[in-house]
Amino acid sequence: MIPESFNYAGVTLAIALVPAWLTWIARGRRDCQLTTHASTAQQGGLEEDV
């Protein structure tokens, strides 16, 4: 039996999240890398500049 009304919020959310997740996999992992820590010598040079 088909209900007379149906809340499409969950379906809409899933439709919005799937492309966002796929975009994160395709581009986000490549573009959003964690920065590497500077070496001790580089940190010392930066501290002198400040």
C-alpha distance (Angstrom), angle and dihedral (degrees) to the residues before:
residue distance angle dihedral
M1 . . .
I2 3.82 . .
P3 3.81 115.8 .
E4 3.79 116.5 -122.2
S5 3.78 92.8 -128.8
F6 3.77 130.4 25.6
N7 3.78 129.4 -168.5
Y8 3.80 106.8 -130.1
A9 3.82 95.2 -171.8
G10 3.80 93.5 102.2
V11 3.79 92.7 46.5
T12 3.80 91.3 47.5
L13 3.80 91.6 49.0
A14 3.80 91.5 50.9
I15 3.81 91.2 48.5
A16 3.82 89.6 51.8
L17 3.82 96.1 44.1
V18 3.80 98.0 48.8
P19 3.85 95.4 61.6
A20 3.82 90.4 41.8
W21 3.81 90.8 52.7
L22 3.81 92.4 46.2
T23 3.81 90.7 49.3
W24 3.81 90.1 50.9
I25 3.79 90.3 51.6
A26 3.80 93.4 47.1
R27 3.81 100.4 41.4
G28 3.79 111.6 3.6
R29 3.77 98.3 64.2
R30 3.79 90.5 50.9
D31 3.81 98.3 42.3
C32 3.82 101.2 36.8
Q33 3.78 104.5 59.6
L34 3.77 123.1 157.8
T35 3.76 114.2 -106.4
T36 3.75 118.2 -111.2
H37 3.77 120.0 -120.7
A38 3.76 116.4 -106.0
S39 3.76 119.4 -115.7
T40 3.79 119.9 -103.6
A41 3.80 91.3 -102.5
Q42 3.78 91.7 51.9
Q43 3.80 91.7 47.9
G44 3.80 90.3 51.1
G45 3.79 90.3 52.2
L46 3.78 91.2 50.0
E47 3.81 91.9 49.4
E48 3.79 90.3 53.4
D49 3.81 90.7 52.0
V50 3.78 91.3 53.9
